[in-house]
C-alpha cells in the first residue's frame, strides 16, 4: 500500500527506536562576485567588521539553531561545527564549507546546509555596500555518514570529511 504523502500531517518523525550513531555531514555553497567587488572583499573587507570571522560565527550559530528555522528538524546535540572558506581568485568566488558532527539518532545534513547558507548570506550582507550583484548558488550536501542510510558522497572535486 502506497501512502499519499500529500495528506500527511506535519509532525516530528519518531526516532525513538533508532540507534545512536556517529553522524557527519559536509556541505558547500558558492558566492560569486563581479571582479571589482571581489577585489574590494579581499583588499578592503567590510565597514561592518571582519567578514570571515563574522561569517564563520554566523554559520556555527545557524547550525545550532536549525530546528528554529526548519520546523520539523529534531533539536540535536552537535559535537562539531566547522565553517571554512576557499577563495577562488580566478573565478571571483568564495566557496563556503561546513562540517557538522553529532552522536545521535538522526542526521546532521540540514545543520550543515543551514550553516553554509547562513555563512554565505552573512558575507553577502557584509559586502552589499560594495554592490548587490553577488550570486549565491551551489548549496548542496557533499557527504554524509552514519545511520541506516550509510554513506552518501556527491560527485565533487573537494576532499571528503576528515576522520578522527
C-alpha positions as CSV (number, residue, x, y, z in Angstrom):
1,X,0.0,0.0,0.0
2,X,1.4,3.4,-1.0
3,X,0.7,6.3,1.3
4,X,-0.4,9.6,-0.2
5,X,2.2,11.9,1.2
6,X,0.2,15.0,0.3
7,X,-2.3,14.0,3.0
8,X,0.3,13.6,5.8
9,X,0.1,16.0,8.8
10,X,3.1,18.0,9.7
11,X,4.9,16.1,12.5
12,X,8.2,15.4,14.0
13,X,9.3,12.0,12.9
14,X,9.5,9.3,15.6
15,X,13.2,8.4,16.0
16,X,12.8,6.7,19.5
17,X,13.7,3.3,18.1
18,X,16.8,4.4,16.1
19,X,20.2,3.6,17.4
20,X,22.7,6.3,18.4
21,X,25.5,6.5,15.8
22,X,28.2,8.9,14.8
23,X,26.7,11.3,12.2
24,X,28.7,13.5,9.9
25,X,27.7,15.9,7.1
26,X,29.7,18.1,4.9
27,X,28.1,20.8,2.7
28,X,29.1,23.6,0.4
29,X,27.8,26.8,-1.1
30,X,29.3,29.3,-3.6
31,X,29.2,33.1,-3.6
32,X,30.2,34.7,-6.9
33,X,31.2,38.4,-7.1
34,X,31.9,40.7,-10.0
35,X,35.7,41.3,-10.3
36,X,35.6,44.8,-8.9
37,X,33.6,43.8,-5.8
38,X,35.7,40.7,-5.3
39,X,38.9,42.8,-5.1
40,X,37.2,45.0,-2.5
41,X,36.3,42.0,-0.4
42,X,39.9,40.7,-0.5
43,X,41.6,44.1,0.0
44,X,39.2,46.2,2.0
45,X,36.6,43.9,3.5
46,X,33.5,45.4,5.1
47,X,32.9,48.5,7.2
48,X,30.8,46.2,9.5
49,X,33.9,44.3,10.5
50,X,35.8,41.1,9.9
51,X,33.8,39.3,7.1
52,X,35.4,35.9,7.5
53,X,35.1,35.6,11.3
54,X,31.6,37.0,11.3
55,X,30.5,34.5,8.6
56,X,32.1,31.6,10.5
57,X,30.3,32.5,13.7
58,X,27.0,33.0,11.8
59,X,27.4,29.6,10.2
60,X,28.1,27.9,13.5
61,X,25.1,29.7,15.1
62,X,22.9,28.7,12.2
63,X,23.8,25.0,12.5
64,X,22.9,25.2,16.2
65,X,19.6,26.9,15.5
66,X,18.4,24.7,12.6
67,X,15.2,23.4,14.3
68,X,14.2,27.1,14.9
69,X,14.2,27.8,11.1
70,X,13.3,24.4,9.7
71,X,10.2,23.4,11.6
72,X,10.3,19.6,11.6
73,X,14.0,19.2,12.3
74,X,14.9,17.5,15.6
75,X,17.0,19.5,18.0
76,X,20.4,17.9,18.1
77,X,23.5,18.0,20.4
78,X,26.2,18.9,17.9
79,X,29.7,17.7,18.7
80,X,31.5,19.8,16.0
81,X,30.6,22.6,13.6
82,X,33.4,24.0,11.5
83,X,32.9,26.6,8.7
84,X,35.8,27.2,6.3
85,X,36.3,29.2,3.1
86,X,38.1,28.7,-0.2
87,X,38.9,31.8,-2.2
88,X,38.9,31.1,-5.9
89,X,40.6,34.3,-7.3
90,X,40.3,33.2,-10.9
91,X,36.6,32.8,-10.6
92,X,35.8,35.8,-8.3
93,X,34.2,33.3,-6.0
94,X,34.2,32.3,-2.4
95,X,33.3,28.7,-1.6
96,X,31.9,28.1,1.9
97,X,32.1,24.7,3.5
98,X,30.6,23.3,6.7
99,X,31.4,20.2,8.5
100,X,29.0,19.0,11.3
101,X,29.3,16.0,13.6
102,X,27.0,14.5,16.2
103,X,26.3,11.3,18.1
104,X,22.6,10.8,17.7
105,X,19.6,9.2,16.2
106,X,19.2,11.4,13.2
107,X,21.5,13.0,10.6
108,X,23.1,16.5,10.6
109,X,22.7,17.2,6.9
110,X,20.2,20.1,7.5
111,X,22.6,21.6,10.0
112,X,25.5,21.6,7.5
113,X,23.3,23.0,4.8
114,X,21.9,25.7,7.1
115,X,25.5,26.6,8.1
116,X,26.8,27.2,4.6
117,X,23.6,29.1,3.6
118,X,23.8,31.4,6.5
119,X,27.6,32.0,6.3
120,X,27.2,32.9,2.6
121,X,24.3,35.2,3.3
122,X,26.4,36.9,6.0
123,X,29.2,37.5,3.5
124,X,26.5,39.0,1.2
125,X,25.2,41.2,3.9
126,X,28.6,42.5,4.9
127,X,29.6,43.2,1.3
128,X,26.4,44.5,-0.2
129,X,27.7,48.1,0.5
130,X,30.1,47.5,-2.4
131,X,27.4,46.1,-4.7
132,X,24.4,43.8,-4.6
133,X,25.2,41.8,-7.8
134,X,26.6,38.8,-5.9
135,X,25.2,35.4,-6.8
136,X,24.7,32.7,-4.1
137,X,24.5,29.2,-5.7
138,X,25.5,25.6,-5.4
139,X,24.2,24.9,-1.9
140,X,24.5,21.2,-1.6
141,X,25.3,18.2,0.6
142,X,28.8,16.9,-0.3
143,X,28.9,13.9,2.0
144,X,27.1,12.4,4.9
145,X,27.7,9.3,7.0
146,X,26.1,7.5,9.9
147,X,22.7,5.9,10.4
148,X,20.7,3.4,8.4
149,X,21.3,5.3,5.1
150,X,25.0,4.7,5.3
151,X,27.4,7.0,3.4
152,X,26.4,9.5,0.7
153,X,29.0,11.2,-1.4
154,X,28.2,13.8,-4.1
155,X,30.3,14.0,-7.2
156,X,32.8,16.6,-6.2
157,X,36.5,17.6,-6.6
158,X,36.5,18.6,-2.9
159,X,38.1,16.1,-0.4
160,X,35.7,14.2,1.9
161,X,35.3,14.6,5.6
162,X,38.4,14.1,7.6
163,X,38.2,11.3,10.1
164,X,39.5,11.5,13.7
